[in-house]
Amino acid sequence: MEEPAPPPQGVPPAAATDEAVLAELFLTERLGLVRLAYLLVGDQETAEDVVQDAFTALHRRWSRLSDHDRVLPYLRASVVNGCRMIHRRRSVMSRFTGDRQAPSRSAEAATLLGETRREVSAAVRALPRRQREAVVLRYYLGLSEAEIAETMGISRGTVKSTVFRALKALTVKLEGKR
């Protein structure tokens, strides 16, 4: 049986273990978090930046976290908050520039999305921020109402009503296209 490699010189063993845990977490969860951010902000580069910022903040605060088993909800909340910040920044920019720039998509991304999927994606992006976040967390990530409430910082009842209103709005918008 192979023994684990010793930590690099000058790095305490506990820190090396923490670094390994964070590296493994990054490898296993990064893609899903980028997808979450992409659905919330609408472009790949910004989504990757938001997730990178979330992992950087986690790394900085790792030693102060009291419950390392709650890291994934912490990361999700950090990504959602980062996306909110992007939307605020875009809103402020649009006030000064007078136009709203739609995020551009690569040719590959546009080709991969089918017409129906593009319509649904556009309809979800058109939802108000809170409804969009709740729908993405519920139906894309498959989180429970309690997990969504924790991630968004709202009550379970608010999650239920928000998702209901979002689905109603999506139904009206998508039925109008047919």
N, C-alpha and C positions, 0 to 999 in steps of 0.2 A: 504494500500500500504506500502510495506516495505522500510524503509529508508536505504540508503547505509551505510555500516559499516564505523565508523570513522577510519582515518589513524592510524597506530601504533604510540605509544608515541614517540615523538622526530622527527617524520617525518612530514614535512610541507604538507598541503593538496594538493598543486600543484604537489609535488614530488610523493605523493601517486597516484594521477591521472595518472601521467606519467608512473609510474610502472604498473598500471592496463592496460594502452594502450599498453605498450610493452609486457606484459604478454599475452594479447589477440592477438596481432600480432604474437607472437611466436606460440601460439596454432593454429592459422588459417593458417599461411604461412610456418611453418617449414617443413612439409612433402613435399610440392611442391618444396621448395628450396633444400631439400636433394635429391629429384629425379633429379633436374637439375644438381646438383653437381655430382651425381652418373653417369649420362650420360656423363659428361665431364671428370671425373677422373677414372671411371671404378671400384671403390670398395666402399662398403657401409661405412666402418669405416672412411675412409678419407673424404668421402662426408659429413658425420655427423660432423666431426671436422671442415671442411670448413664452414659449416652453423653455427655451434656454434661460431666460430671466428667472423663471420659476425654479428651475434646478439650481441656479446660482444662489438664489435667496435661500433655498433649502440647505445648501452646502454651508452657507454662512451661518445659519441658525441651528445647524444640526446638534451641536453640543448643548443648546438651550432647550431643545424639544424634550418634553417630559414623557411623551408616549410615542415611541418610534413605530408602534403598530398602526398609528393613525397618519402615517406619512402620505399615503395615496390620497385620502380626502383633503389633506393639507395642500398637496400639489394641484388637485383639481380646482380647489377654491382659489389658489394662486393664479392658475391659468385663466379662470373665469374673470377674476379681478383685473388681470393684465389685459384681457380682451375689452373689458369695460373702459379701461384707461385709453386704449387705442381708439375706441368709438368716441370718447370725449375729445381726444386730440383731433380726430378727423372732423368732429362737429365744430370745434373752434376754428380749425383751418378753413372750413367751408364758409364760415361767417366772414372771414377776411378775404378769401379769394373769390367768393361769390359762386363758385361752381363746385359740384360734388364729383370727385373723381371716383369712378367705379374701379375696383381692383382688377388688374389685367390677369388673364389666364394664359398659360402657355398653350400652344397648339395641341400638345399631347393631352393636356388636361381637358381641353374643350372636346377633343375627339372621344375621350373615354366616357364622358358623360352623355347619356342618351337624352333625347328630347324631353321625355317625361321627368327624368331625374333632374334635368336643368330647371324645369318649371317648378318642381317641388322645392329645389334648392333656392330658387329665386323667391318663392313665396315664403319660405322660412326666413330668409334674410330680410324680407320686408316687414316681418313681425316686429313689434316693439321689443326692446332689449330684453326685458324680463321674460316675456313669453318665448322669445327665441332661445334664451338660455335654458329655460325649463324644458322645452321640447327637445332640444339637443341632448340634455342630460338624461331625460327620460327614455326617449326612443332611440337615440344613437348609442349612448353608453349603457342603457338599460339599468340605470340607478333606481333605487326605491325612492318613495316619497321622502322618507327620513333622510336618506343620503343627499337628495337634491336640496332639501331644506337646510341641511348642514353646509353644503357647498355654497349655496346662494345666500345664506344668512337670513332665511325667512322661515315662517312656520309651515307645518305640513298642510294645514288648511289653505294657506296661500298658494302652496304648490299645486294642490288639487284645482283650485279655481283658476289659477294662471294657465295650467295645461288645458283645462276645459275651454277657456276663452281662446287660447291659441289654436286648438283643433277646430273650433267653430269658425274662426277667421280663415284658417287654411282651407276648410271645406268650401266656404263661400268663394274664396279667391280661385281655387282650382276648378270648382264647378262652373264658374263664370267663363273659364277658358275653353270649355268643351262645347 
